[in-house]
Amino acid sequence: MYRAAETGPMYALVGGTVHTATERGTIAGTVVIDGGEIVAVGDVEPPAEATVLDVEGHHVTPGLVDAHSHAGIAEWGEPEDRDYNEGTAAVTPHVTALDGFHPRDEELKHAFRNGVTSVSARMGSGNVIGGIICSMKTHGLTADDMLIREDGMKAAMGENPKRFHGEEQGRQPSTRPGVAATLRSALMEAEDYVDRREHARNEGEPFERDLGMENLSRVLTEGLPLRVHAHRADDIMTVFRIAEEFGIENLSIEHATEGHLIAEEFATRDVPAVVGPSLYSGAKYELRNITFETPAILHEAGVTVAIQTDAPVLPQQHLDVCVGLAVREGFPESEALEAVTRHPAEILGIDDRVGTLEVGTDADVAVWDGVFHENGTRTRHVFVDGEHVFDRERDEVDPREEYDW
């Protein structure tokens, strides 16, 4: 039996191969969508009031989730309108990605048309601490409607903050020790802030709040995840060292380009790796060991792996291509879907909403005409929050008709 929702259209996707990304695995059955939620998955009769879509011969998956993206903040085709680095200081925990998220960014349209229905939209890696990250839907009218929840605090190691602040601005940090020291100093300031705030509350004394410290203190006291851009193995180990010093347990390593060199360190600490973009040249020194074998090696060591595009570094719509290339280089095909659905949703703390086809989760669903990560496969239908946002027969447009003359 299905549970009827109160509002919204009802759809029944019938006859497809359903990849639930749950312990149920892959099943033959029907997916019923009602009022923005999934209300039935399996051997059920389509409700009489549902719009029935015959998807026989097709594959039905959860909408894909990219755990590391700048879609909505780095405007498609508008490099002068990119709001992901507040470059006035190396430490900017007071900013939040939600305030720079543009729902009309073309990157988002390309995303949902190719099955990517959720992204972790984040500040950039120019700053040692970049600000609050937000998990967002890729289709919607306003950023507030598209927000799933805040999912972390962005931080960055390595060449980007060194170049942005040291080389270009002539200020700390200009070295890797300077980056680490800047991160430590900010966390120490947050610790002191928490102590002063608690003392003032206990004593009934006035206390002057600081927005950045309020945000950063959540990493220390509320378990807000620290999500750290790190490519080189030595930078990753520095992150592990600092996290241990400050008792930070909710941590993810973003990019993890040399993660395969220290896979056991990830496994020992139970730290997930958000790997990518691996379809990229060695444009800077710290990428010289880039390889699509990284996800497979980390997975074999027992690490939870999500695959990312870092859009717009790679176009958001090609998340499936990244998965296919990882599979080609040894990542288990049985884990391919989970690397861009359930695993990123779990890492981001949004798995109660997205990443699986389970009753009660958001109706973010993609229908493919083949195995999603294989060359030649295309989306046929996409739903976001139960809305039928893409139908290839209805919505496909000849690109020559969209050419900007």
KOLPABA-24966 format. One record per residue: z, x, y of N, C-alpha, C in turn. Coordinates in pm, whole numbers, plus 50000, padded with zeros to 5 digits. Last residue first. Example, Ala and Ser with C-alpha at 12.3 -4.5 7.8 and 13.67 -1.06 7.14 Angstrom:
// residues 2
507085128549775507145136749894507875129050003 507805131949431507805123049550507805132049670 
//
This chain:
// residues 405
468465234253409467315240453475467695245153615 470335234453148470565234153294469445241753364 469655213852873469415226652939469575225153090 469885192052719471065195352798470855207952880 467585190452577467825179652671469025182452761 467805211352407466795212452514466975201552619 469615203052216470085211852323469075213652436 469745169452133468845180752133469275190252246 472895158052021471905158352128471045170752113 474855136051829474115148651835473005147551939 476085110951809476405119651922475575132251933 475355096151580475455089551710475445099351826 475375113951371474195105451389474175099051527 477935125451401476735133451420475495124851442 480485115251592479685110151481478325116951496 483595119951733482295125851704481715119751578 485865104951771485365112251886484015118751861 487485078951704486275084551643485505092051751 490955082651715489745079151788488545086351726 493185092251586492595079751539491345075451611 493615117051701494555106151727493945092551693 490305122451641491475128351707492375116851749 487815127151396488785118051458489895126251521 484435132551325485715138451365486535127651433 481755135951092482635127351171483885135351207 480345158351011479635145451021480425135751107 479975193451056480795181451066479885169251073 478215213550815478385208150950479325196150944 477325243250639478115230950646478285226650792 476085267650662475235255850648475985242750655 478495286550496477335286750585476455274650558 481705271850452480475277650398479335276450497 484005259150526483815272850575482525279150526 483975233150411483995234850556483655248850603 481525223050188482805230050200482875235750341 479735195950351479895206150248481285212050259 479805179250563478785176550462478725187250354 483075167150659482065177750653481045174350546 485285152550877484435149950760483265159650767 488595155650991487215160250998486515157150866 491225140951179490505141851051489085146751078 494145130751283493185141051319492465144951190 496295110251315494995108251250493975117751312 499495124651259498425120651351497105119851277 501335112050973500885122551064499775117051154 501765090750804502665092350916502295103451012 500645105550510501005093250577502025096050686 498675134950554499845128250499500115115550578 496845159450563496515145250552497665138550477 497925184350801497815178750667497305164350676 497895191351071497725201750970497625197050828 500465174651271499085178351237499085188451123 503205166851285502165159251354500765161851297 504835184051160505175169951146504105160951206 503905208551236503425203451109503905189251080 504505223451454503905210251480503415203751352 505225250151456506275240051455505765226151486 503415270451428503595264951562504715254551570 503525274251154503885285251243504205279951382 502535249251067503915253251036504375264451129 499925250751166500795239951211502255243251184 498905272951024499125273851169500015262751222 499125260450757499855272550795499985274050947 497445236950760498895236150735499645248450785 494885249950888495465236450898496985237250882 493855274250836493485268250965493925253750974 494795281050591494875291250695494485285950832 494155260050423495525260750474495655270850588 491505266450356491775254950442493175256050504 491885289550191491075289950312491415278550407 493075292049951493965292150067493215290550198 491035293149769492015282349752492975281249871 489785316449831489145304049875490115292449863 491665343849945491445333849840490835320949894 489845370050096490875359850116490635348550017 487655387350059488745387249963489845377149984 485545385450235486205398450222487505397750142 484845358750231483875368550181484525382050154 487065348850365486885345950223485915355850161 486465357850623487675362650556487595360350406 484165343050670484055357550662485295363750598 485265317050676484255320550576484115335650560 486925318750902487505316650768486515320850660 485015321451101485995332051080486645330850942 483765296651081483005308751049483955320351021 485745279451178485345278651038484575290950992 485765286251448486935289251367486585288851218 483795280851633483455289051517484685293551438 484585267351858483975259351752483695267451626 485465286752039486445279051963485835271651845 483885318352038483825304052071484725295951979 486065345952088485075339352003485045324652040 487285345552341486785358152284485745354952178 488365322452459486905323352443486405336852394 489805321552134488815316052227489275318052370 490985333451917491315338752050490315333652154 490665323651660489475328151732489795335751859 492605329051354492395324451490491075329651547 494445320351066493255327051121492915320751255 497635327650932496745318350999495605326351058 499695334850658498565339150741497885326950801 502665347050535501985334850580500945338750684 502625372250285502765368750427502055355550454 502335383950039503245372650052503485368150194 500415402649998501785407650013502805396550029 498155387250007498545392949877499975398149881 498025382650283498325371650192498805376950057 497305408450374498575402450414498975391250319 494795410550253495845420250221497215414750258 493385389050370493575389650224494715399050188 493385394950649494045382950597494335383650447 491925420850648493335419550686493985406850632 489245421450606490085422650488491565420350519 487845422550837488095409150783488895409650654 489135446651066488465443350941488795429150900 489735473651290489535459351270488725456751143 490495498451377490685495351235490495480451206 490145498951651489265507351569489395504351420 491535486351850490795477851756489975486051656 492565504052030493505498051935492825488551837 490395510852196490865520052094491715513251988 488035484052231489085492652283489695500152165 486045472352088485845473652232486925481752300 484815471451817485935479751858485865482752006 483775436551808483545450951803484805458451844 484535409451591484625415451724484405430351709 485865389951413484425390951438484235396451579 488585386851425488065398251351486565400051365 490815378651672489495375551618488885387851552 493205377551394491905376151455491945379351603 495975360451254495025371551247493705368051315 499135358051276498035349751325496875359351350 501625360951038500585368151111499475358251148 505215356151016503825352150995502875360351083 507785373950862507125371350990505675367450964 509685383150674509215369150671508645365250807 510335409250644510955402250756510585387450761 508785415950424510225418250419510945410150526 506195410350519506765402550409508285403850405 505815429650720505745415350752506475407250646 506015452150557506975450250666506985435750713 503825450050390505155448250331506225446450439 501695456050564501865442450513503255440050457 500715476150724502175474550711502495460550658 497995474750729498595487850704500095486750678 497355449150802497145452750662497775466250628 497665448751077498715443050993498585446850848 496025456851274496385466751173497525461851084 495895432051407494665438851366494935449451261 497455410251495497835417751374496655425651318 497215384551646496105394051622496375402151496 500655381051683499345375651716498305386951714 503435374751497502585385551547501175379951562 506305355051578504995356451513504245367951577 509655344351527508735354251578507395352851506 512805338451527511605330151531510525337951604 514805357051561514325354451426513055346351424 516285380551749515205370651757514615368851618 518285399051805518555388051714517515376951720 517675421351949518115409652025518335397351936 516915440051756517935443651854518515431351924 514855426651624516115429051554517235432351653 512895427551824513375414551775514705416051703 512475455251841513085448151954513635434651911 511305459951588512515467151630513235459451741 509005444151593510035441651492511375447951535 507665457151804508065443051817509175439951717 507225481851684508065481151803508545466851827 505475474251483506795478951445507735479051565 503275467951643503905457351564505315461651522 502645493251743503095482751834503795471551760 501855505651506503035510751575503555500651676 499555490751437500725490151350501985495151423 497965473051709498245485051631499525483751552 498175446451828497075450551740497495462051649 499875418951946500025432851902498925435951802 501425393852118500125400352103500355414952065 503935374251995503635387052057502255392052016 506015349152063504695351252003504065363252072 509045336451990508415347052066507125350651994 510075302051979509445313751918508925323752021 513255291552061511865291052105511165303552053 515935291451989514955293851885513515291851929 517815289852186517305277252133516245279052024 518555315352274519605305452245519115292852176 516365332052316517615337852266518595327352216 514395315752416514075324552303515345329552237 515645304952636515395296152520515025304152397 515535324352827516795322852753516635313652633 513065320052942513215331152849514505330052769 513605297153104512595296752998512835307752895 515605306753273515845294653195514875294053077 514245328053388515345330953297515735318653214 512365313553545511935322853442513015325853340 514085298353714513165291853621512725301253510 517455300653767516215308353778515255303153673 520215285853948519295286653834518055294853870 523305294454043521935293854093520975296053977 526225275854018525345285553950523925283654001 529695270354088528275268354117527435279254052 532095265253820531625272153939530155269253964 533555257353600533205247353699532715253353830 533945274753398534865275753510534595265353618 531865268953224533245268153175534255267853290 529655273853390529905260453336531355258953293 529925301153438529965291753550530255277653502 529605311053175530865313153248530995303153362 526965303653126528035298053044529395299553114 525655319153318525525304553320526655298053241 526285344853236526725340153368526685324953376 525035345152981526475347352994526995342053128 522345341253053523015331452967524525332852979 521935364653200521795351653265522525340953185 522155384053003523135383653111523115370253183 519855377152853521195376852793522275375752901 517855381953044518065368352995519425366952928 518105409353072518375400953188518625386553145 517285416352815518655419252857519025410852979 514615408252832515505401552737516965404252770 513685425953028513625411653052514555404052959 514105450552899514815447653024514835432753053 512315448552680513775449452659514545445552784 509855448052820510265436752737511765436852713 509955473252942509835461253024510265448952946 510015489952720511165489652810511145477252899 507475485252613508665481852536509895480752626 505905495252826505775481252782507035476952708 506735522052829506975513452945506855498752913 505825531352584507275530552607507615521852727 503015528552654503635520152550505155520052561 502585528853013502615535152882503175525352780 502885515153240501655522853231501545530153098 504275484053349504205495153255502845502253259 504825498253670505245496853530504775483353476 501805502853867503205499253850503535498653701 499055502353943499915513753971501385510953960 497175483553884498135480253989499065491754025 495535494553684494925487053793495875484653910 497215509453510495965515153560495455507953685 499555491653485499615505953511498355511353576 498565464753454499605468253552499615483153585 496365464953280496455454953387497445459153495 496875485653096495715486153185495915477153306 499265476852973499155490253029498025490953131 498595451152879499535452352991499525466353053 496525461252684496265451452790497285452252904 497515479752493496625484152599496455473952712 500855469952395499635477652385498825478952512 501995435452374502175449852364500815456652381 503235405052510502105413652473502515428252473 504215370452471504485384152509503335392752459 504905335952527503915346552505504435360052552 506935314152355506855322752473505895334152442 506115281252215506555295152215506495301552352 505285254752219505465261052088505865275752094 505615222352345505695236452375506005243852246 503485198152179504775203052226504645217552268 501065183652241501855181052120503285185452146 499185170252504500275179152465500935174552335 497475150952587496995159952483498085169352431 498715138152796498405130452677498055139452559 498795159452978500055153552929499835145452803 496115163653035496855173852961498145168252903 494155133952976494995142453059495715152652972 492375124952776492085122552917492875131853008 491115143452489492045134752558491705133852705 490985168152244490335156452303491415147752368 492495187752134491265191852202490495180152262 496055189352181494875183552118493635187952198 498145218652193497395207952258496355202152164 501035237252238500085231952140499465219152196 501655261852482501675247652447500625244552340 503865287452602502665283552529502795268852489 505175302452894505315292252789503945288352734 504475337652958504865324052989504865314852868 504205365852927503175358052995503565343953032 505385397452945505815383852912504945374452995 503455416453012504355418952899504975405852852 500155403953087501565406053120502385408952995 497715400152966497805409853074499235413353109 497255381252775498015393152734498025403852842 497645346452883496955358152833497885369752802 499015315352756498795325052861498195337652799 497385291852533498405301152576497975309552694 497305266052306496725271052430497755279552502 496715261051996497855266052071497305273052194 494865231251924494915245551954496255248752020 493225207251720494445211951786494345226851810 490725203051609491345191951682492645195551751 487735212851516488975218951564489655208951656 485265201051449486415198951362487715205351405 483235203651630483145211551507484475211651432 484005187751836482755184351768482585192251639 486235201251929486455189351846485175185051776 484905224152057485925225351952485985212751867 483255214952256482645222152143483625222952027 485315204552416484315195652356483625202352238 486645227952488487345217852409486375208152344 484805241352645485255247552520485915237352429 484635226552877483585224852777483965230952643 487475210853006486875223652970485855221452858 488855188553072487405187553076486715200853047 491585194453077491055186352966489545185552961 492965224353144491935215453199491295207253087 496085237953209495205232653104494265222053163 498055248353363496705253353386495675247753290 500395237053281500035235153421498645240653455 500665245753019500335231753043499835229653186 501585271853024500165269553003499765255153036 503885280853278503615273753152502145270253143 506045306453416504835298353415504655291853278 508265322753394508435310253468507195301353463 507875347253282508265336453192508375322953262 506435372153361506255359053425506625347653329 506235404953425507115395553354507045382153426 504595418753592504445421253448505265411553364 503025399453854504145407153800503925408853650 500695386853916501515391654028502705399853982 498965374353736499005388853743499845394553854 499035352853513499635352853646499965367453678 496405345253314497255356553351497735355053495 494915321853284495855325353179496685337853207 492885308753424494255307953474495295313053375 489765313553549490585315453431492025317553474 487495311753711488455300753707489295301453581 485575330553688486415331353807487505320653807 484155323453460485115334553452486015335853574 483035298353329483605299353464484615310753468 482245292753070481205295953168481705297453310 485125274753018483835278052958482805280553069 488175287453143487075277753155485775283053097 490945291252988489845300153023488575291653025 492215267352929492775275653035491745285953082 490825255252727491445246652826492015254252944 491585280952499490755269352534491525260252628 492805302552405492935300552549492045289052595 494735304852100493535301352175493865301352324 496015303851798495975313051912494655311251984 495865285951590497205289751636497205299651751 493935258651551493845272751588495155276651654 493295236051299494305240051398494135254951425 491085209151208491485223151206492425226251322 492045178151063491445185451173491965199651174 492035177550703492725176150831491895182650940 488885166750551489995176150570490825171950691 486545157050318487435152050423488635161450431 483175161350238484525166550225485355162350345 480755139550077481265147650186482705152050157 480075122049881479385134749883479855144149992 480785094150083480515099349950479685112049958 481735080950299481605095350310481395101750173 481365052250470481055057750338480815072750352 483755037150655482745047650660482565053250520 484705005650766484555014250650483435024350674 487114993550968485724998150972485565008450862 489444969750835489044983350868487544984750880 490314945350746490054946550889489554960250930 490814948850476489704940250516489324942250663 491484982550375491914969850433490724961850484 490254997050078490154996450224490624982950275 492615004049825491504995749869491444995850022 493405037249716493765024649782492505017149819 494205065049616493505054349545493965040949601 494575082449928494545081849783493765069949730 496555075650194495685086050140495725084849988 497365057550489497205057850344496245068950306 497665062050756498565052350695498405051450543 497615083451021497155082050883498155072950812 497405069451353498115075851243497345074451113 496075054651541496315068651570497055076051461 495805029251427496645031051544496995045551573 494955041351116495285029351191496205033051307 493015051450845493495054850980493775042051054 492955061050514493005049650606493685054050735 490965076050281491875078950392491805067250488 490615075049929490335069050060491395073550159 489525099249682490225087449731489795083349869 490255126749489489225116949521489945104449570 491885156249617491845143949539490595136049574 493535186749630492275179749654492185167849560 497045186149689495805193449675494595185149711 499615177949701498685169449626497345176249605 500865194949874501045197549731500125188849646 498205196050122499585193750079499695197449931 495595193850202496375205350250497875203150227 493855174650105495035170050178495805181350247 490675167750092491495179850086492745177350170 488785145649919489835146250020490715158649996 485555136749898486495146149837487545149449943 484935101349963484825115649984485765123749896 485195073649953484255080249862484165095249875 485835063750287485765060150145484775069150072 487955058550537486975068450493486945068150341 488545032650746488745036950608487605046250571 490225025251052489075030550980489495033550836 491195005851327491465009651189490165014151124 492265011651668491295007851566491705012651427 495475001051809494385010351785493465005751674 498914993451708497774993051798496675002351749 500734994251494500774983251589499504982051673 499745000051151500245004151281500094992751380 500694992450820499884989150935500544994051063 500765012450548501635007150651500805004750776 499355003950228499345011250354500295004450451 500005008449880500005000050000500005008850125 
//
